[in-house]
């Protein structure tokens, strides 16, 4: 059960960072390399507590779908999305936001279990964990870019 923790300082208000992290459009922009798109549930705008979104994307050459629900929500400090169905055995992705030094410290905690038992654990060590770390950082850098650009306007 790997847990990935990433932090990123964003020079923008906490409310902006929180909302941009919930944006379906910004998520799709940040995952263009996998052609990820929302196909069911909330497919545009800002996802809210109790809502689901089904993402369709290509990972490792395989087209797949993953449905997540916003299970916890405390604006503008924290929200959690959890997998309902998809390729993982399970995941819980916690997004935390803290006002700091005139900006926002954004922290992601991605706790997951790969499918396929021992084979999945081997995949974690060989490539999956590092793949997910890059995937999350790319998403977070996109949020940072949009939030800081928004602040400059």
C-alpha positions in Angstrom: 0.0 0.0 0.0 2.2 2.9 -1.2 1.5 6.4 0.0 2.7 9.3 -2.1 3.0 12.7 -0.3 3.7 15.8 -2.4 3.8 19.4 -1.3 3.9 22.5 -3.6 3.8 26.2 -2.7 1.5 28.3 -4.9 1.7 32.0 -5.0 -2.1 32.4 -5.0 -4.9 32.6 -2.4 -6.1 29.4 -0.8 -9.6 29.6 -2.3 -8.2 29.9 -5.8 -6.0 26.9 -5.3 -8.8 24.8 -3.7 -11.2 25.6 -6.6 -8.7 25.0 -9.3 -7.9 21.6 -7.7 -11.6 20.7 -8.1 -11.8 22.0 -11.7 -12.6 19.3 -14.3 -11.2 21.5 -17.1 -7.9 22.0 -15.3 -7.6 18.3 -14.5 -8.1 17.5 -18.2 -5.5 20.1 -19.2 -3.0 18.6 -16.8 -3.5 15.1 -18.1 -3.3 15.8 -21.8 -0.5 13.2 -22.2 -3.0 10.4 -21.4 -5.9 12.1 -23.2 -7.9 12.0 -20.0 -11.4 13.3 -20.2 -14.5 13.3 -18.0 -17.2 11.0 -19.6 -19.8 10.6 -16.8 -21.0 12.2 -13.6 -19.6 15.7 -13.2 -18.0 16.5 -16.6 -17.3 20.2 -16.3 -17.0 22.9 -13.7 -16.1 22.4 -10.0 -16.8 19.0 -8.5 -18.6 19.1 -5.1 -19.0 16.7 -2.2 -20.9 13.6 -3.0 -20.5 14.0 -6.8 -18.7 11.4 -9.0 -16.7 11.8 -12.1 -15.7 9.0 -14.5 -12.4 9.6 -16.2 -11.4 7.9 -19.4 -7.7 7.8 -20.2 -4.9 5.8 -21.7 -2.3 4.5 -19.3 0.5 2.1 -20.3 -1.2 1.8 -23.8 -4.5 0.6 -22.3 -7.7 2.7 -22.6 -9.4 2.6 -19.2 -12.0 4.2 -17.0 -11.9 5.2 -13.4 -14.8 6.6 -11.3 -14.1 8.6 -8.2 -16.4 10.3 -5.6 -15.7 13.3 -3.5 -16.2 11.7 -0.1 -15.0 14.5 2.2 -15.1 18.2 1.7 -14.1 21.2 3.9 -13.7 24.3 1.7 -11.1 25.7 1.3 -8.9 23.5 3.4 -9.4 19.9 2.3 -11.2 17.4 0.1 -10.9 13.7 -0.6 -11.6 11.8 -3.7 -11.9 8.0 -3.5 -12.1 5.4 -6.3 -15.5 3.8 -6.8 -14.4 1.6 -9.7 -11.2 1.4 -11.8 -7.9 -0.2 -12.3 -6.6 0.2 -8.7 -7.8 -2.2 -6.0 -8.5 1.1 -4.1 -7.3 4.6 -3.7 -7.9 7.6 -1.4 -6.5 10.9 -2.6 -6.5 13.7 0.0 -6.0 17.3 -1.1 -4.9 19.7 1.7 -4.5 23.5 1.5 -2.9 25.8 4.0 -2.5 29.6 3.8 1.2 30.4 4.2 3.5 33.3 3.4 0.9 35.2 1.2 0.2 32.0 -0.8 -0.9 28.4 -0.4 0.9 25.3 0.6 -0.9 22.5 -1.3 -0.3 18.9 -0.1 -1.5 15.8 -1.9 -1.6 12.4 0.0 -2.3 9.6 -2.5 -2.8 6.3 -0.7 -3.4 3.3 -3.0 -3.4 -0.4 -3.4 -2.5 -1.9 -6.8 -4.5 -4.8 -8.2 -3.1 -8.3 -8.7 -1.7 -8.9 -5.3 2.1 -9.8 -5.4 2.3 -8.8 -9.1 0.8 -5.4 -8.3 3.3 -4.9 -5.4 6.2 -5.7 -7.8 4.7 -3.2 -10.4 4.7 -0.6 -7.6 8.4 -1.0 -7.0 9.4 -1.3 -10.7 7.4 1.5 -12.2 3.9 2.3 -10.9 4.8 4.4 -7.9 7.2 6.6 -9.9 4.6 6.9 -12.7 2.0 8.1 -10.2 4.4 10.5 -8.6 5.1 12.1 -12.0 1.4 12.1 -12.9 0.5 13.9 -9.7 3.3 16.4 -9.9 2.4 17.3 -13.5 -1.2 17.8 -12.3 -0.1 20.0 -9.4 2.2 22.1 -11.6 -0.7 22.8 -13.9 -2.8 23.9 -11.0 0.1 26.2 -9.8 0.4 27.7 -13.3 -3.3 28.5 -13.6 -3.6 29.8 -10.0 -0.6 32.0 -10.3 -1.7 33.3 -13.7 -5.1 34.0 -12.3 -3.6 36.0 -9.4 -1.5 38.1 -11.8 -4.7 39.2 -13.7 
